[in-house]
Amino acid sequence: MHRPGKIVCVGRNYRDHAKEMGNDVPKEPLIFLKPPSSVIADGEPIVLPPQSGQVEHEGEIGVTVGKTLRRASAHEAREAIQAILAVNDVTARDLQRKDVQFTRGKSFDTFCPVGPWIETDIDPNNVAVETRLNGEVKQKGNTADMAFPVSFLIRYISEIMTLYPGDLIATGTPAGVSRMRHGDTVEVEVAGIGVLRNKIFDPNANQ
């Protein structure tokens, strides 16, 4: 499957999620990276690592860029959007809290399910996302509710690092994150795009 050159994630971009985590919405985007090695496709299992006892889903809307961008203008940022897709920014919450910074808790193999890869002309400023765990709705959000909209995020990130075609930006998760366990099925649905569905697998569950 296609792996982006880099995955730039945005933290606390929905006020309700920032509140549930006990944080304020940052004054400027809070960004961090996930490694390309964490990417899996729709239908592949999310593997629970032995280092964590609290792995949670974070359903998000992702955008890929189709052009090389460096210090992009607002117009260039809008024009560079190649595709909108579903992303699950899987997080080992206990490790994230322990480490304070995000790298370890976000970076395990299988911790970035993405898909489907669909090029679209959907308005990125009004896209709904819903996350379900075993059929139960856990998260509902819309890009209209984000603290920092998609085109602003692209422009902001391009002022820090060059974005290349195929790079993925995960735009943040709404409230309702919850723990996933062996045998669970998690679905992230982006309206007009489709459903990203993955089962949870614990290699030590039957030992």
C-alpha positions as CSV (number, residue, x, y, z in Angstrom):
1,M,0.0,0.0,0.0
2,H,1.0,3.6,-0.4
3,R,2.9,5.1,2.6
4,P,3.1,8.8,3.0
5,G,6.6,10.3,3.3
6,K,5.5,11.9,6.6
7,I,2.4,12.1,8.8
8,V,1.8,15.4,10.5
9,C,-0.8,15.2,13.2
10,V,-2.6,18.1,15.0
11,G,-3.4,17.8,18.7
12,R,-6.2,19.4,20.6
13,N,-7.9,20.8,17.5
14,Y,-11.4,20.3,18.8
15,R,-12.3,22.1,22.0
16,D,-14.4,19.3,23.4
17,H,-11.5,16.8,23.1
18,A,-9.0,19.3,24.6
19,K,-11.4,19.7,27.5
20,E,-11.8,15.9,28.1
21,M,-8.0,15.6,28.2
22,G,-7.8,18.4,30.7
23,N,-6.1,20.9,28.3
24,D,-6.9,24.2,26.8
25,V,-7.0,24.7,23.0
26,P,-3.5,25.9,22.1
27,K,-3.1,29.4,20.7
28,E,-1.4,28.0,17.6
29,P,-1.6,24.4,16.2
30,L,0.0,21.7,18.3
31,I,1.7,19.4,15.8
32,F,3.6,16.1,16.1
33,L,4.7,13.4,13.8
34,K,3.8,9.7,13.4
35,P,6.2,7.4,11.5
36,P,5.2,6.0,8.1
37,S,5.9,2.6,9.5
38,S,2.7,3.0,11.7
39,V,0.4,3.0,8.6
40,I,-2.0,0.2,7.9
41,A,-4.9,-0.1,5.5
42,D,-8.6,-0.7,6.0
43,G,-9.2,-4.3,7.2
44,E,-5.7,-4.8,8.7
45,P,-5.5,-5.4,12.5
46,I,-4.4,-2.9,15.0
47,V,-1.9,-4.8,17.2
48,L,-1.9,-3.9,20.9
49,P,1.7,-3.6,22.2
50,P,2.8,-5.2,25.5
51,Q,4.2,-1.9,26.8
52,S,0.7,-0.3,27.1
53,G,-2.5,-1.1,29.0
54,Q,-4.6,1.7,27.6
55,V,-4.7,1.9,23.8
56,E,-7.4,4.3,22.5
57,H,-8.9,5.3,19.2
58,E,-8.8,8.8,17.8
59,G,-11.0,9.0,14.7
60,E,-9.9,11.9,12.5
61,I,-10.2,13.5,9.1
62,G,-7.0,13.3,7.1
63,V,-5.9,15.2,4.1
64,T,-3.1,14.4,1.6
65,V,-1.3,17.1,-0.3
66,G,-0.7,16.9,-4.0
67,K,2.0,19.5,-4.5
68,T,5.3,20.5,-2.9
69,L,4.6,23.3,-0.5
70,R,7.0,25.6,1.3
71,R,5.6,28.7,3.0
72,A,2.3,28.3,1.1
73,S,-0.2,31.1,0.7
74,A,-3.8,30.5,1.7
75,H,-4.7,30.0,-1.9
76,E,-1.8,27.5,-2.5
77,A,-2.8,25.6,0.7
78,R,-6.4,25.2,-0.5
79,E,-5.3,24.2,-4.0
80,A,-2.8,21.6,-2.7
81,I,-5.5,19.3,-1.1
82,Q,-5.3,16.1,-3.0
83,A,-7.6,13.8,-1.0
84,I,-9.7,13.5,2.1
85,L,-9.7,10.3,4.0
86,A,-10.3,8.6,7.4
87,V,-7.5,8.3,9.9
88,N,-7.3,6.6,13.2
89,D,-4.6,8.2,15.3
90,V,-4.3,5.2,17.6
91,T,-2.7,6.3,20.9
92,A,-1.2,4.4,23.9
93,R,-2.7,6.9,26.3
94,D,-0.8,5.7,29.4
95,L,2.5,6.0,27.6
96,Q,1.6,9.4,26.3
97,R,0.9,10.7,29.8
98,K,4.0,9.0,31.2
99,D,6.3,10.4,28.6
100,V,4.6,13.8,28.4
101,Q,5.6,14.1,24.7
102,F,3.8,12.1,22.1
103,T,6.3,10.1,20.1
104,R,6.3,6.6,21.8
105,G,2.6,6.5,22.5
106,K,1.6,7.4,18.9
107,S,4.3,5.5,16.9
108,F,3.8,1.7,17.3
109,D,3.4,-0.4,14.2
110,T,-0.3,-0.5,13.1
111,F,-1.1,2.7,15.0
112,C,-2.1,4.7,11.9
113,P,-4.9,3.0,10.0
114,V,-5.8,5.1,6.9
115,G,-8.2,4.9,4.0
116,P,-9.9,4.8,1.7
117,W,-7.6,6.9,-0.5
118,I,-10.1,8.9,-2.5
119,E,-9.4,12.1,-4.5
120,T,-12.4,14.3,-3.9
121,D,-13.6,17.9,-4.3
122,I,-15.5,17.8,-1.0
123,D,-15.4,21.1,1.0
124,P,-12.8,20.4,3.7
125,N,-14.4,23.0,5.9
126,N,-17.6,21.0,6.4
127,V,-16.8,17.3,6.7
128,A,-18.3,15.1,9.3
129,V,-16.4,12.2,11.1
130,E,-17.8,9.5,13.3
131,T,-16.0,6.8,15.3
132,R,-17.8,3.6,16.4
133,L,-16.4,0.9,18.7
134,N,-18.3,-2.4,18.2
135,G,-21.1,-0.5,16.6
136,E,-21.5,2.1,19.4
137,V,-20.9,5.7,18.4
138,K,-18.1,7.1,20.5
139,Q,-17.0,10.2,18.6
140,K,-18.9,12.7,16.3
141,G,-17.3,15.8,14.9
142,N,-17.1,18.1,11.9
143,T,-14.3,20.1,10.5
144,A,-16.5,23.2,10.9
145,D,-15.9,22.8,14.7
146,M,-12.1,22.7,14.5
147,A,-10.1,25.4,16.2
148,F,-7.8,25.7,13.2
149,P,-9.3,24.8,9.7
150,V,-7.7,22.6,7.2
151,S,-6.2,25.2,4.8
152,F,-4.8,27.1,7.8
153,L,-3.1,23.9,9.1
154,I,-1.5,23.2,5.7
155,R,-0.2,26.7,5.5
156,Y,1.1,26.7,9.1
157,I,2.8,23.4,8.7
158,S,4.4,24.5,5.4
159,E,6.0,27.4,7.2
160,I,7.9,24.8,9.4
161,M,8.6,21.9,7.1
162,T,8.3,21.4,3.3
163,L,5.3,19.3,2.4
164,Y,5.7,16.9,-0.5
165,P,3.1,15.1,-2.6
166,G,1.5,12.3,-0.7
167,D,2.2,13.7,2.8
168,L,-0.6,13.2,5.2
169,I,-2.0,15.6,7.7
170,A,-4.3,14.3,10.4
171,T,-6.4,17.2,11.5
172,G,-7.3,16.3,15.1
173,T,-9.9,14.2,16.9
174,P,-13.2,15.2,18.6
175,A,-14.2,14.2,22.1
176,G,-15.1,10.6,23.0
177,V,-11.8,8.7,22.8
178,S,-12.0,5.3,24.5
179,R,-10.0,2.2,25.2
180,M,-9.9,-0.6,22.6
181,R,-9.5,-4.3,23.6
182,H,-8.7,-7.6,21.9
183,G,-11.5,-8.6,19.5
184,D,-13.0,-5.1,19.2
185,T,-13.8,-3.6,15.9
186,V,-13.3,0.2,15.4
187,E,-14.8,2.1,12.5
188,V,-14.0,5.7,11.5
189,E,-16.5,7.1,9.0
190,V,-15.9,10.2,7.0
191,A,-19.1,11.5,5.4
192,G,-19.0,11.2,1.6
193,I,-15.7,9.2,1.7
194,G,-16.3,5.9,3.4
195,V,-15.6,3.8,6.4
196,L,-12.2,2.8,7.8
197,R,-12.6,-0.5,9.7
198,N,-10.0,-2.4,11.7
199,K,-10.1,-5.2,14.3
200,I,-8.0,-5.1,17.5
201,F,-5.6,-7.9,18.1
202,D,-3.6,-8.6,21.3
203,P,-0.9,-11.3,20.6
204,N,-1.0,-12.2,24.3
205,A,-4.8,-12.5,24.7
206,N,-4.9,-16.3,24.5
207,Q,-1.7,-17.0,26.3
